């Protein structure tokens, strides 16, 4: 409480005595004022004593209340957002679940909802930020699937330009794997990512440490350790890996550090000119697979992103971007049983896949973007492998789309795909998308 409040009030009362006393005689005025002053002085001392007592009691109780009900630090916050994506279209392919490789791709004729995302992010305290993504989607039979896609914390105050991420998250391998569908330049995931990382992308539970290097240009090195099991680690200890090696996956338990998944990454970016920026990256992923008790998988990838923006740009337009990724996978498959009868045995083999994509976006004018993309997938299986899955056939895709953003909170997209597959032949697909955003979504990496 402010001690000046009673003093000001009493001063006002004292000022009011003058006019009242002015109506009396000189002697009576003097005596009246003295009595009034004495009374007010006693009242002031009594009020001051009560104020001092109340302030002392508040100071004594404050530490107890703080311990019983801890408060968050100033500056903490939480953003809540929702992203809804609806797709519609048709395709000549009879096997859309194989034609479209991503879990959030339009994998059904007619209408579908490939992604509805509830995102939470905010400051936990002065030391951590938290992120949560809950996803709803419909499968090919319009059955509802709900999953905890990401949940992790990031440190905000580690020394030496270090940062730690802990929880469940998308691996920062290349550019697109860690992006959510609303950030994609196309209606579907890149073929090479679906082939090598699986329909859900490469993500899992673990930790990542990153270091911002003390260099004149931006450069960051990171190292991630994840669990190597589950459907989101398709090339490693995943029960779905039979589509890669052709056998029955074994139940390979974690017996030591050799059963974990390790991923290093190095990225850098710099300005070529005042209007051009280049971003380069190299990534790796190394861990066990479940074709046999000692089998291993290694994945390497490089990525490039270039952007030009007009020096006279209005709202960021016009612009041109080029993005490309190339990945290769070496899958060491041990001798394995190919059928439950235990009779058919596939010999040990080294299975190799390589692929990539290149895409260009042209921001024609504010809120109107055109894009083209070319993709290729190849496998190099030896004849001794005696297995070539349809899921691993050689294939190409060529796509073009046009996206209109009524505002930054919504978008409408139309896209055409032409697929050419070595076994299944050629197919055409036409997709329409509508997406909207509610709330404040966290910013994405450049």
C-alpha positions as CSV (number, residue, x, y, z in Angstrom):
1,X,0.0,0.0,0.0
2,X,1.0,3.6,-0.6
3,X,1.6,5.6,2.6
4,X,0.9,8.9,0.9
5,X,-2.8,8.1,0.5
6,X,-3.8,8.8,4.1
7,X,-1.5,11.9,4.3
8,X,-3.2,13.4,1.2
9,X,-6.7,12.7,2.6
10,X,-5.8,14.3,5.9
11,X,-4.2,17.3,4.3
12,X,-7.5,17.9,2.4
13,X,-9.3,17.8,5.8
14,X,-6.9,20.3,7.2
15,X,-7.4,22.6,4.3
16,X,-11.1,22.4,4.9
17,X,-10.7,23.8,8.5
18,X,-9.8,27.3,7.3
19,X,-13.1,28.3,5.8
20,X,-15.0,26.8,8.7
21,X,-12.9,28.7,11.3
22,X,-13.2,31.9,9.4
23,X,-16.8,32.2,10.5
24,X,-15.8,32.3,14.2
25,X,-14.0,34.8,16.4
26,X,-10.2,35.0,16.6
27,X,-9.9,33.2,20.0
28,X,-12.5,30.6,19.3
29,X,-10.9,30.0,15.9
30,X,-7.5,29.4,17.3
31,X,-8.8,27.0,20.0
32,X,-11.0,25.2,17.4
33,X,-8.1,24.7,15.0
34,X,-5.8,23.4,17.7
35,X,-8.4,20.8,18.9
36,X,-9.0,19.7,15.3
37,X,-5.2,19.4,14.7
38,X,-4.8,17.3,17.8
39,X,-7.7,15.0,16.9
40,X,-6.3,14.6,13.3
41,X,-2.8,13.9,14.6
42,X,-4.1,11.1,16.8
43,X,-6.1,9.7,13.9
44,X,-3.0,9.8,11.6
45,X,-0.8,8.0,14.2
46,X,-3.5,5.3,14.6
47,X,-3.8,4.8,10.8
48,X,0.0,4.7,10.3
49,X,0.2,2.0,13.0
50,X,-2.4,-0.1,11.2
51,X,-0.7,0.4,7.8
52,X,2.7,-0.7,9.3
53,X,1.1,-3.7,10.8
54,X,-0.6,-4.7,7.5
55,X,2.6,-4.3,5.5
56,X,4.6,-6.4,7.9
57,X,2.0,-9.1,7.8
58,X,2.0,-9.1,3.9
59,X,5.8,-9.4,3.8
60,X,5.7,-12.3,6.2
61,X,3.0,-14.2,4.2
62,X,4.5,-13.5,0.7
63,X,7.2,-16.2,0.8
64,X,4.7,-18.8,2.1
65,X,2.2,-18.0,-0.7
66,X,4.9,-18.0,-3.3
67,X,6.0,-21.5,-2.2
68,X,2.5,-22.8,-2.1
69,X,1.4,-21.3,-5.5
70,X,4.5,-20.8,-7.8
71,X,3.9,-18.3,-10.6
72,X,5.3,-18.4,-14.1
73,X,8.0,-16.0,-15.1
74,X,7.0,-12.8,-16.8
75,X,7.0,-13.2,-20.6
76,X,5.6,-16.8,-20.6
77,X,2.9,-17.4,-23.2
78,X,1.1,-20.2,-25.2
79,X,0.0,-20.1,-28.8
80,X,-2.9,-22.2,-29.9
81,X,-3.6,-22.9,-33.6
82,X,-5.5,-25.2,-35.8
83,X,-4.8,-26.1,-39.4
84,X,-7.5,-27.9,-41.5
85,X,-6.7,-29.4,-44.9
86,X,-9.3,-30.9,-47.2
87,X,-8.5,-32.6,-50.5
88,X,-10.6,-33.8,-53.5
89,X,-9.7,-35.3,-56.8
90,X,-9.4,-38.4,-59.0
91,X,-6.7,-40.6,-60.4
92,X,-6.4,-43.3,-63.1
93,X,-4.4,-45.5,-60.7
94,X,-6.2,-48.4,-59.1
95,X,-3.7,-48.6,-56.2
96,X,-3.7,-45.0,-54.8
97,X,-2.2,-46.3,-51.5
98,X,0.9,-47.2,-53.4
99,X,0.8,-44.3,-55.9
100,X,0.7,-41.7,-53.1
101,X,3.4,-42.6,-50.6
102,X,2.8,-40.1,-47.8
103,X,0.4,-40.5,-44.9
104,X,-0.9,-37.0,-45.5
105,X,-1.2,-37.3,-49.2
106,X,-4.6,-37.3,-51.0
107,X,-4.9,-41.1,-51.1
108,X,-8.6,-41.5,-51.9
109,X,-10.8,-40.5,-54.8
110,X,-13.5,-37.9,-54.1
111,X,-13.1,-36.0,-50.8
112,X,-10.8,-36.7,-47.9
113,X,-9.1,-35.0,-45.0
114,X,-5.5,-35.9,-45.0
115,X,-4.5,-33.6,-42.2
116,X,-6.2,-31.6,-39.4
117,X,-3.6,-30.4,-36.9
118,X,-3.9,-28.8,-33.5
119,X,-0.7,-27.1,-32.5
120,X,0.4,-25.7,-29.2
121,X,3.6,-23.9,-28.5
122,X,4.9,-21.5,-25.9
123,X,7.4,-20.5,-23.3
124,X,7.4,-23.0,-20.3
125,X,9.7,-20.8,-18.2
126,X,12.9,-18.8,-18.8
127,X,14.8,-22.1,-19.7
128,X,12.4,-24.0,-22.0
129,X,9.9,-23.7,-24.9
130,X,7.4,-26.4,-25.5
131,X,5.8,-27.7,-28.7
132,X,2.9,-30.2,-29.2
133,X,1.2,-31.3,-32.4
134,X,-2.0,-33.5,-32.4
135,X,-3.1,-34.7,-35.8
136,X,-6.4,-36.1,-37.1
137,X,-6.7,-37.7,-40.5
138,X,-8.8,-40.0,-42.6
139,X,-7.5,-43.2,-44.3
140,X,-8.6,-44.6,-47.6
141,X,-11.8,-46.1,-46.0
142,X,-12.6,-42.7,-44.3
143,X,-11.7,-44.2,-40.9
144,X,-10.4,-41.7,-38.3
145,X,-6.8,-41.8,-37.2
146,X,-5.5,-39.6,-34.3
147,X,-1.9,-39.4,-33.3
148,X,0.5,-37.4,-31.1
149,X,2.8,-36.3,-34.0
150,X,5.2,-34.2,-32.0
151,X,5.8,-33.3,-28.3
152,X,9.1,-31.8,-27.3
153,X,10.9,-29.0,-25.4
154,X,13.7,-26.7,-26.6
155,X,16.2,-25.1,-24.3
156,X,16.5,-21.3,-24.6
157,X,19.5,-20.4,-22.4
158,X,22.3,-22.9,-22.9
159,X,25.8,-21.3,-23.2
160,X,28.2,-21.5,-26.2
161,X,25.4,-21.3,-28.8
162,X,24.1,-24.8,-27.9
163,X,20.5,-25.9,-28.0
164,X,18.9,-29.2,-26.8
165,X,15.7,-30.7,-28.0
166,X,14.1,-33.6,-26.1
167,X,10.9,-35.5,-26.8
168,X,9.2,-36.9,-29.9
169,X,9.9,-35.0,-33.1
170,X,10.6,-35.1,-36.8
171,X,14.2,-35.7,-37.6
172,X,16.0,-32.8,-39.2
173,X,17.1,-34.7,-42.2
174,X,17.2,-32.6,-45.3
175,X,14.6,-29.8,-45.8
176,X,11.1,-31.4,-46.1
177,X,11.1,-34.3,-43.6
178,X,10.7,-31.9,-40.7
179,X,8.0,-29.8,-42.4
180,X,4.3,-30.2,-41.7
181,X,2.0,-30.6,-44.7
182,X,0.7,-27.0,-44.6
183,X,4.3,-25.9,-45.3
184,X,4.7,-28.1,-48.4
185,X,4.9,-26.6,-51.9
186,X,2.9,-29.5,-53.3
187,X,-0.2,-31.5,-52.3
188,X,1.8,-34.7,-51.7
189,X,5.1,-35.7,-50.1
190,X,8.2,-36.2,-52.2
191,X,8.5,-39.8,-53.5
192,X,12.0,-40.3,-52.2
193,X,11.0,-39.4,-48.7
194,X,8.2,-41.9,-48.7
195,X,10.4,-44.6,-50.1
196,X,13.2,-44.2,-47.7
197,X,11.6,-42.8,-44.5
198,X,8.1,-44.4,-44.9
199,X,4.6,-42.9,-45.1
200,X,4.9,-41.1,-41.7
201,X,8.3,-39.6,-42.3
202,X,11.4,-40.1,-40.1
203,X,10.5,-39.2,-36.5
204,X,10.7,-40.7,-33.1
205,X,11.6,-40.3,-29.4
206,X,15.0,-39.0,-28.5
207,X,17.2,-36.0,-28.2
208,X,19.0,-33.6,-30.5
209,X,21.8,-31.2,-29.6
210,X,22.7,-28.4,-32.1
211,X,25.6,-25.9,-32.1
212,X,25.5,-22.6,-34.0
213,X,29.1,-22.4,-35.2
214,X,31.0,-19.1,-34.6
215,X,31.5,-18.4,-38.4
216,X,31.0,-15.3,-40.5
217,X,28.0,-17.0,-42.2
218,X,25.2,-19.0,-40.7
219,X,26.4,-22.6,-40.0
220,X,24.8,-25.1,-37.7
221,X,25.9,-28.6,-36.7
222,X,23.5,-31.1,-35.0
223,X,23.5,-34.6,-33.7
224,X,20.3,-36.6,-33.0
225,X,19.8,-39.9,-31.2
226,X,16.4,-41.6,-31.6
227,X,14.8,-44.9,-30.9
228,X,15.1,-47.0,-34.0
229,X,11.8,-48.9,-33.7
230,X,8.3,-48.2,-34.8
231,X,6.4,-47.4,-38.0
232,X,8.1,-43.9,-38.2
233,X,11.5,-45.5,-38.6
234,X,10.7,-47.6,-41.7
235,X,14.3,-48.3,-42.8
236,X,15.3,-49.5,-39.3
237,X,13.6,-51.7,-36.7
238,X,10.2,-51.3,-38.2
239,X,7.7,-54.1,-38.5
240,X,6.8,-52.7,-41.9
241,X,10.3,-53.2,-43.2
242,X,9.4,-56.5,-44.8
243,X,8.4,-54.4,-47.9
244,X,12.1,-53.5,-48.1
245,X,13.9,-56.8,-47.5
246,X,11.1,-59.2,-48.6
247,X,11.3,-61.4,-45.5
248,X,9.6,-61.7,-42.1
249,X,10.9,-59.0,-39.7
250,X,12.5,-60.3,-36.5
251,X,11.7,-58.9,-33.1
252,X,15.0,-57.1,-32.5
253,X,15.2,-55.7,-28.9
254,X,17.4,-52.9,-27.6
255,X,20.4,-54.5,-26.0
256,X,22.8,-51.5,-26.1
257,X,23.7,-48.3,-27.8
258,X,24.2,-50.1,-31.1
259,X,20.4,-50.5,-31.4
260,X,19.8,-46.7,-31.4
261,X,19.5,-44.5,-34.4
262,X,22.2,-41.8,-34.9
263,X,21.8,-38.8,-37.2
264,X,24.4,-36.0,-37.8
265,X,23.6,-32.9,-39.9
266,X,25.5,-29.9,-41.1
267,X,23.8,-26.9,-42.7
268,X,24.8,-23.4,-43.8
269,X,23.3,-20.4,-45.5
270,X,24.6,-17.2,-47.0
271,X,23.6,-14.3,-49.2
272,X,24.9,-14.5,-52.8
273,X,23.7,-11.0,-53.5
274,X,21.3,-8.5,-51.9
275,X,18.4,-10.4,-53.5
276,X,19.6,-14.1,-53.5
277,X,20.1,-16.5,-50.7
278,X,21.6,-20.1,-50.8
279,X,21.1,-22.8,-48.1
280,X,23.0,-26.1,-48.2
281,X,22.8,-29.1,-46.0
282,X,24.2,-32.7,-45.6
283,X,22.6,-35.4,-43.4
284,X,23.1,-39.0,-42.3
285,X,21.1,-41.7,-40.5
286,X,22.7,-44.9,-39.2
287,X,21.1,-47.7,-37.2
288,X,20.0,-51.3,-37.1
289,X,17.3,-53.0,-39.2
290,X,15.3,-56.1,-38.4
291,X,16.1,-58.3,-41.3
292,X,18.6,-60.1,-38.9
293,X,20.2,-59.7,-35.5
294,X,23.3,-57.9,-36.9
295,X,21.8,-56.1,-39.9
296,X,22.4,-52.3,-40.4
297,X,21.0,-49.5,-42.5
298,X,22.8,-46.3,-43.6
299,X,21.2,-43.3,-45.3
300,X,22.9,-40.2,-46.7
301,X,21.4,-37.1,-48.1
302,X,22.2,-33.6,-49.5
303,X,19.9,-30.7,-49.9
304,X,19.9,-27.3,-51.6
305,X,17.6,-24.3,-51.4
306,X,18.0,-21.1,-53.4
307,X,15.7,-18.0,-53.3
308,X,15.6,-14.8,-55.4
309,X,13.3,-12.0,-54.3
310,X,12.9,-8.9,-56.3
311,X,14.5,-5.8,-54.8
312,X,11.3,-4.0,-55.4
313,X,9.2,-6.8,-53.9
314,X,5.7,-6.0,-52.6
315,X,4.6,-8.3,-49.7
316,X,7.4,-10.7,-50.7
317,X,6.4,-10.9,-54.4
318,X,7.6,-11.6,-57.0
319,X,10.1,-14.4,-56.1
320,X,11.6,-17.6,-57.4
321,X,12.8,-20.5,-55.3
322,X,14.6,-23.8,-56.3
323,X,14.7,-26.7,-53.9
324,X,16.3,-30.1,-54.3
325,X,17.2,-33.2,-52.3
326,X,19.0,-36.4,-53.2
327,X,19.0,-39.4,-50.8
328,X,20.6,-42.9,-51.0
329,X,20.0,-45.9,-48.7
330,X,22.1,-49.0,-48.2
331,X,20.1,-51.7,-46.5
332,X,22.2,-54.7,-45.4
333,X,19.8,-57.6,-45.4
334,X,20.8,-60.8,-43.7
335,X,19.6,-64.2,-44.7
336,X,15.9,-64.3,-43.9
337,X,12.8,-66.4,-44.1
338,X,10.4,-65.2,-46.7
339,X,7.3,-67.2,-45.7
340,X,5.8,-68.5,-42.5
341,X,6.4,-72.1,-43.6
342,X,10.1,-71.4,-43.1
343,X,11.0,-73.1,-46.4
344,X,11.7,-70.1,-48.6
345,X,14.9,-68.4,-47.5
346,X,16.3,-65.3,-49.1
347,X,20.1,-65.0,-49.2
348,X,21.9,-62.1,-47.6
349,X,22.2,-59.1,-49.9
350,X,22.9,-55.4,-50.0
351,X,19.8,-53.5,-51.1
352,X,20.3,-50.0,-52.5
353,X,17.8,-47.3,-53.3
354,X,18.6,-43.8,-54.6
355,X,16.3,-40.9,-55.5
356,X,15.6,-37.3,-55.4
357,X,13.5,-34.4,-56.5
358,X,13.9,-30.8,-57.9
359,X,11.2,-28.2,-57.6
360,X,10.8,-24.6,-58.7
361,X,8.2,-22.1,-57.2
362,X,7.4,-18.8,-58.9
363,X,5.6,-16.1,-56.9
364,X,3.9,-14.5,-59.8
365,X,2.3,-11.7,-57.9
366,X,1.1,-11.2,-54.3
367,X,-0.6,-14.4,-53.1
368,X,-0.4,-16.3,-56.4
369,X,2.3,-19.0,-56.8
370,X,3.0,-21.5,-59.6
371,X,5.3,-24.6,-59.1
372,X,6.7,-27.5,-61.0
373,X,8.5,-30.6,-59.6
374,X,10.4,-33.6,-61.2
375,X,11.1,-36.8,-59.2
376,X,13.0,-40.0,-59.7
377,X,13.4,-43.3,-57.8
378,X,15.8,-46.2,-58.6
379,X,16.8,-49.4,-56.9
380,X,20.0,-51.3,-57.5
381,X,19.2,-54.8,-56.2
382,X,21.6,-57.6,-57.0
383,X,20.2,-60.6,-58.8
384,X,21.1,-62.7,-55.8
385,X,18.6,-60.8,-53.7
386,X,15.8,-62.7,-55.4
387,X,13.3,-60.1,-54.3
388,X,12.0,-56.8,-55.9
389,X,9.0,-55.5,-54.2
390,X,6.4,-53.4,-56.0
391,X,6.9,-50.8,-53.3
392,X,10.5,-50.4,-54.5
393,X,10.0,-50.4,-58.2
394,X,11.7,-47.7,-60.4
395,X,9.4,-44.8,-60.9
396,X,9.2,-41.1,-62.0
397,X,6.7,-38.3,-61.3
398,X,6.2,-34.9,-62.9
399,X,3.9,-32.4,-61.1
400,X,2.7,-28.9,-61.6
401,X,0.4,-26.8,-59.5
402,X,-1.1,-23.3,-59.0
403,X,-1.8,-22.0,-55.4
404,X,-3.8,-19.0,-54.5
405,X,-3.7,-17.5,-51.0
406,X,-6.8,-15.4,-50.4
407,X,-5.0,-14.3,-47.2
408,X,-2.0,-15.7,-45.3
409,X,-4.6,-17.8,-43.3
410,X,-6.0,-19.8,-46.2
411,X,-5.0,-21.3,-49.5
412,X,-6.6,-23.0,-52.5
413,X,-4.5,-25.3,-54.7
414,X,-4.9,-27.3,-57.9
415,X,-2.3,-29.9,-58.9
416,X,-1.7,-32.4,-61.7
417,X,0.6,-35.4,-61.4
418,X,1.9,-37.8,-64.1
419,X,3.4,-41.0,-62.7
420,X,5.5,-43.5,-64.6
421,X,6.1,-46.8,-62.8
422,X,8.2,-49.7,-64.1
423,X,5.8,-52.4,-63.1
424,X,2.4,-50.6,-62.7
425,X,2.6,-48.4,-65.8
426,X,1.6,-44.7,-66.3
427,X,-1.1,-42.8,-64.4
428,X,-2.5,-39.3,-64.2
429,X,-4.0,-37.6,-61.1
430,X,-5.8,-34.3,-60.5
431,X,-6.0,-32.9,-57.0
432,X,-7.7,-29.9,-55.4
433,X,-6.9,-28.6,-51.9
434,X,-8.3,-26.1,-49.5
435,X,-6.6,-25.2,-46.3
436,X,-7.3,-22.7,-43.5
437,X,-5.5,-21.6,-40.3
438,X,-7.0,-20.6,-37.0
439,X,-4.9,-18.9,-34.4
440,X,-1.2,-18.0,-34.3
441,X,1.0,-20.7,-35.8
442,X,4.7,-20.8,-35.0
443,X,7.1,-19.5,-37.6
444,X,8.8,-21.9,-39.9
445,X,12.5,-22.1,-40.9
446,X,13.6,-20.2,-44.0
